[in-house]
Amino acid sequence: MKVYYDDAADAIYIELNNVEPDGVIESDNGINLDTDSEGRIVGIEILNASKKIDLSSLLTYSFEVKKKVV
C-alpha cells in the first residue's frame, strides 16, 4: 500500500496494490474508489482531504490482523 498527498489539489490517493485501475466509483462527497476489471477496489481518492481527515495521521499507521493472512 502507498499513500500519496498532492497539496496543490488537496487530494490523497491510497494505492492498495499495483493493479492499474479499470473503473471508478464516484461519490458526491469527494471520495472515489478505483476498481479493477473484476470490480475489486484498488485505490481510494479523497478530495479536499485536509477538510476530511487530519493529514498528520497519514504518517502514523497501525493495524491489527484478526485472520492469518499468509
C-alpha positions in Angstrom: 0.0 0.0 0.0 1.2 3.5 -0.8 -0.3 6.9 0.2 0.2 10.0 -1.9 -0.7 13.5 -1.0 -1.0 16.4 -3.5 -1.0 19.6 -1.6 -1.9 21.7 -4.7 -5.0 19.7 -5.3 -5.5 18.9 -1.6 -6.0 15.2 -2.6 -4.9 12.0 -1.1 -4.6 8.8 -3.1 -4.3 5.5 -1.3 -2.9 2.8 -3.7 -3.9 -0.6 -2.3 -1.9 -2.6 -4.8 -0.1 -2.3 -8.1 -3.1 -3.1 -10.3 -4.0 -0.5 -13.0 -7.5 0.9 -12.3 -10.1 0.0 -14.9 -13.0 2.0 -13.5 -14.1 4.3 -10.7 -17.0 4.6 -8.4 -17.5 8.3 -7.7 -19.4 9.7 -4.8 -20.8 13.1 -4.3 -18.7 13.6 -1.1 -15.4 13.6 -2.9 -14.3 10.1 -2.0 -13.8 7.9 -5.1 -12.9 4.2 -5.3 -10.8 3.0 -8.2 -11.6 -0.6 -9.3 -10.1 -3.2 -11.4 -11.8 -5.1 -14.2 -13.3 -7.5 -11.7 -14.8 -4.7 -9.6 -12.3 -5.0 -6.7 -11.1 -1.8 -5.1 -7.5 -1.0 -6.0 -7.3 2.6 -4.8 -9.1 5.3 -2.8 -9.0 9.0 -3.7 -10.0 11.7 -1.2 -10.6 15.2 -2.5 -10.5 18.2 -0.2 -8.6 15.9 2.1 -7.5 18.4 4.7 -11.1 19.2 5.4 -12.0 15.5 5.9 -9.1 14.0 7.8 -6.1 15.0 10.0 -3.3 15.0 7.5 -0.7 14.2 10.2 -2.4 10.8 10.6 -1.0 9.9 7.2 2.4 9.4 8.8 1.1 7.1 11.6 0.0 3.6 10.8 -1.2 0.7 12.9 -3.2 -2.3 12.0 -4.5 -5.4 13.7 -4.8 -8.7 11.9 -7.5 -11.0 13.2 -7.1 -13.6 10.4 -3.9 -15.2 9.3 -3.0 -13.6 6.0 -0.1 -15.7 4.9 
